[in-house]
Amino acid sequence: TKRLNRSIPLFLRLFGDSKITWSIESVRRSQQKIIHMFIEPNTSGLRRGSIEVICGSMFSGKTEELIRRLKRAMIANQRVEIFKPKLDTRYNEGKIVSHDENAITSTPIENSKAMLQLAVEVDVVGIDEAQFFDEGLPEVCEELARRGIRVIVAGLDMDYLKNPFGQMPNLLARADYITKLHAICVQCGNIANYSFRKTPDSEQVVLGEKDIYEPRCRHCY
């Protein structure tokens, strides 16, 4: 943006055309819109509740992004509470851990409604592996947002069969902000949207890592 601003006077001196001025201003506005599509929402000023959803395939960096946002909130001295489903014990029972081994302390719970009792006097609530929670999760997130809490949710948007996973579709429909992340296809190196299961298991929920799943693109899936 600074580089564009420095270029505007030069364009006007060379051409002095109102059409060029309009064109430059259009580029600037478009650039600002693009920037705001990818940054975190502005949380300064009045306390306003919101729902942010981070989604994508396995190995796309969802938990990594969730941890990044939560740590930034902590740096800002905001009160943070973090939850994960009790059934997810792949790395650590009491922490959210990314594939890159970044971690943050969390509370494992069996039922989404427990968040309403535990998230008291907090500014931000983080929820990992949202696809494993019960059907009450979307309304719980709505209630937390109504209380003025910033709710940040991360989860798989599709299962291994490319079908919508758990309550993620409902959360995406209710979200104020959505971030769709992508992995890299291990077969061809292109952008990957899907979590390919390498074992013959047919259950929707099979906990595992690279020994069971790998990210693949549409063509290689």
C-alpha positions as CSV (number, residue, x, y, z in Angstrom):
1,T,0.0,0.0,0.0
2,K,2.8,2.5,0.8
3,R,4.5,1.7,-2.5
4,L,1.2,2.4,-4.3
5,N,0.7,5.7,-2.4
6,R,4.2,6.9,-3.4
7,S,3.5,6.1,-7.0
8,I,0.3,8.1,-7.3
9,P,1.9,11.6,-7.5
10,L,4.3,10.4,-10.2
11,F,1.3,9.1,-12.3
12,L,-0.5,12.4,-11.9
13,R,2.5,14.5,-12.9
14,L,3.1,12.4,-16.0
15,F,-0.4,12.1,-17.2
16,G,-2.7,14.4,-15.3
17,D,-5.8,12.4,-16.3
18,S,-8.8,12.0,-14.1
19,K,-9.4,8.5,-15.5
20,I,-5.9,7.5,-14.3
21,T,-6.7,8.9,-10.9
22,W,-9.9,6.9,-10.8
23,S,-8.0,3.8,-11.9
24,I,-5.4,4.2,-9.2
25,E,-8.0,4.8,-6.5
26,S,-9.8,1.6,-7.7
27,V,-6.6,-0.4,-7.4
28,R,-6.1,1.0,-3.9
29,R,-9.6,0.1,-2.7
30,S,-9.4,-3.4,-4.3
31,Q,-6.0,-3.9,-2.6
32,Q,-7.5,-2.9,0.8
33,K,-10.4,-5.3,0.3
34,I,-8.0,-8.2,-0.5
35,I,-5.9,-7.5,2.6
36,H,-9.0,-7.5,4.8
37,M,-10.1,-10.8,3.5
38,F,-7.1,-12.6,5.1
39,I,-6.3,-10.8,8.3
40,E,-8.0,-11.6,11.7
41,P,-11.1,-9.5,12.5
42,N,-10.5,-6.3,14.4
43,T,-11.2,-7.0,18.0
44,S,-10.4,-3.5,19.4
45,G,-13.0,-1.1,20.8
46,L,-16.4,-2.4,22.0
47,R,-16.7,-6.0,23.0
48,R,-18.6,-7.8,20.3
49,G,-19.1,-11.6,20.1
50,S,-18.2,-13.4,16.9
51,I,-17.6,-16.9,15.5
52,E,-14.5,-17.7,13.4
53,V,-14.2,-21.0,11.7
54,I,-10.9,-22.5,10.5
55,C,-11.4,-25.5,8.2
56,G,-9.6,-27.7,5.8
57,S,-8.3,-31.2,5.3
58,M,-5.9,-33.0,7.6
59,F,-2.3,-31.6,7.6
60,S,-3.5,-28.2,6.4
61,G,-2.5,-26.3,9.5
62,K,-5.9,-25.8,11.2
63,T,-4.7,-26.4,14.7
64,E,-1.5,-24.4,14.0
65,E,-3.6,-21.4,13.0
66,L,-5.9,-21.8,16.0
67,I,-3.0,-21.9,18.4
68,R,-1.5,-18.8,16.7
69,R,-4.7,-16.8,17.2
70,L,-5.1,-17.9,20.8
71,K,-1.5,-17.0,21.7
72,R,-2.0,-13.5,20.1
73,A,-5.1,-13.1,22.3
74,M,-3.1,-14.0,25.3
75,I,-0.3,-11.6,24.4
76,A,-3.1,-8.9,24.3
77,N,-4.0,-9.9,27.9
78,Q,-7.3,-11.3,26.9
79,R,-8.8,-14.0,29.0
80,V,-8.8,-17.3,27.0
81,E,-10.5,-20.6,27.5
82,I,-9.7,-23.6,25.2
83,F,-11.6,-26.8,24.7
84,K,-11.2,-30.0,22.8
85,P,-13.2,-33.2,22.6
86,K,-12.3,-35.8,25.2
87,L,-12.0,-38.6,22.7
88,D,-9.0,-36.9,21.0
89,T,-6.0,-38.2,22.9
90,R,-3.6,-38.6,20.0
91,Y,-0.9,-36.3,21.3
92,N,-1.8,-35.1,24.8
93,E,-4.9,-35.4,26.9
94,G,-4.7,-31.9,28.4
95,K,-3.3,-29.9,25.4
96,I,-4.1,-29.0,21.9
97,V,-1.1,-30.1,19.8
98,S,-0.5,-29.3,16.1
99,H,1.3,-31.7,13.7
100,D,4.3,-29.4,14.1
101,E,4.2,-30.1,17.8
102,N,3.1,-26.6,18.8
103,A,1.0,-26.9,21.9
104,I,-1.4,-25.0,24.2
105,T,-3.2,-26.1,27.3
106,S,-6.8,-27.0,26.9
107,T,-9.8,-28.6,28.7
108,P,-11.1,-31.9,27.3
109,I,-14.9,-32.2,27.5
110,E,-17.4,-34.8,26.5
111,N,-20.4,-32.5,25.8
112,S,-20.4,-29.1,24.1
113,K,-22.8,-27.6,26.7
114,A,-20.0,-27.9,29.3
115,M,-18.5,-24.9,27.6
116,L,-21.3,-22.7,28.8
117,Q,-20.5,-23.5,32.4
118,L,-16.7,-23.4,32.0
119,A,-16.3,-20.3,29.8
120,V,-17.0,-17.8,32.6
121,E,-15.5,-14.3,32.5
122,V,-13.5,-14.9,29.4
123,D,-12.9,-12.9,26.2
124,V,-12.0,-15.6,23.8
125,V,-12.9,-19.3,23.5
126,G,-10.9,-21.7,21.3
127,I,-12.4,-25.0,20.1
128,D,-10.3,-27.7,18.3
129,E,-11.5,-30.7,16.4
130,A,-15.0,-29.4,16.2
131,Q,-16.1,-32.2,13.9
132,F,-16.0,-34.6,16.9
133,F,-18.4,-32.6,19.0
134,D,-22.2,-33.3,19.4
135,E,-25.0,-31.6,17.5
136,G,-25.4,-28.9,20.2
137,L,-22.1,-27.2,19.3
138,P,-23.4,-24.6,16.8
139,E,-26.0,-23.3,19.3
140,V,-23.4,-23.3,22.1
141,C,-21.1,-21.2,19.9
142,E,-24.0,-18.8,19.2
143,E,-24.7,-18.4,22.9
144,L,-21.1,-17.7,23.6
145,A,-21.0,-15.1,20.8
146,R,-24.2,-13.5,22.2
147,R,-22.3,-13.1,25.5
148,G,-19.8,-11.0,23.6
149,I,-17.1,-13.7,23.4
150,R,-14.9,-14.2,20.4
151,V,-15.3,-17.9,19.5
152,I,-12.5,-19.5,17.3
153,V,-13.3,-23.0,16.0
154,A,-11.1,-25.3,14.1
155,G,-12.1,-28.6,12.4
156,L,-12.2,-30.9,9.4
157,D,-14.9,-29.7,7.0
158,M,-15.0,-33.2,5.2
159,D,-14.5,-36.7,6.3
160,Y,-12.4,-39.3,4.5
161,L,-15.2,-39.9,2.0
162,K,-15.4,-36.1,1.1
163,N,-18.7,-35.8,2.9
164,P,-19.5,-32.9,5.3
165,F,-18.2,-33.8,8.7
166,G,-20.2,-33.5,11.9
167,Q,-21.4,-30.0,12.8
168,M,-18.9,-28.2,10.7
169,P,-21.4,-27.3,7.9
170,N,-23.7,-25.7,10.5
171,L,-20.8,-23.8,12.0
172,L,-19.6,-22.6,8.6
173,A,-23.1,-21.3,7.9
174,R,-23.2,-19.4,11.2
175,A,-19.7,-18.1,11.1
176,D,-18.8,-14.4,10.9
177,Y,-15.4,-15.2,9.5
178,I,-14.2,-18.3,7.6
179,T,-10.6,-19.4,6.9
180,K,-10.2,-22.3,4.5
181,L,-6.7,-23.9,4.7
182,H,-5.1,-26.4,2.3
183,A,-2.5,-29.1,2.6
184,I,-0.1,-30.3,-0.1
185,C,-0.9,-33.5,-2.0
186,V,1.7,-36.1,-1.2
187,Q,1.1,-37.7,-4.6
188,C,1.7,-34.8,-7.0
189,G,2.5,-31.7,-4.9
190,N,-0.6,-29.7,-5.8
191,I,-3.0,-28.1,-3.4
192,A,-4.8,-30.8,-1.4
193,N,-8.4,-30.5,-0.1
194,Y,-9.1,-34.1,0.9
195,S,-8.1,-36.4,3.7
196,F,-7.4,-39.8,2.1
197,R,-7.6,-42.9,4.4
198,K,-5.0,-45.5,3.6
199,T,-6.7,-48.3,5.7
200,P,-9.8,-50.3,4.9
201,D,-11.7,-49.1,8.0
202,S,-15.2,-47.9,7.1
203,E,-16.1,-46.0,10.3
204,Q,-16.4,-42.2,9.9
205,V,-14.3,-41.5,13.0
206,V,-10.9,-43.3,13.0
207,L,-8.3,-41.4,15.0
208,G,-4.9,-41.5,13.4
209,E,-2.0,-39.5,11.8
210,K,0.2,-40.1,8.8
211,D,0.1,-43.8,9.4
212,I,-3.6,-43.8,8.4
213,Y,-4.3,-40.5,6.5
214,E,-2.6,-38.4,3.8
215,P,-3.7,-35.2,2.1
216,R,-4.6,-35.5,-1.6
217,C,-5.8,-33.2,-4.4
218,R,-9.0,-33.8,-6.3
219,H,-7.2,-35.6,-9.1
220,C,-5.1,-37.9,-6.9
221,Y,-7.9,-38.7,-4.5
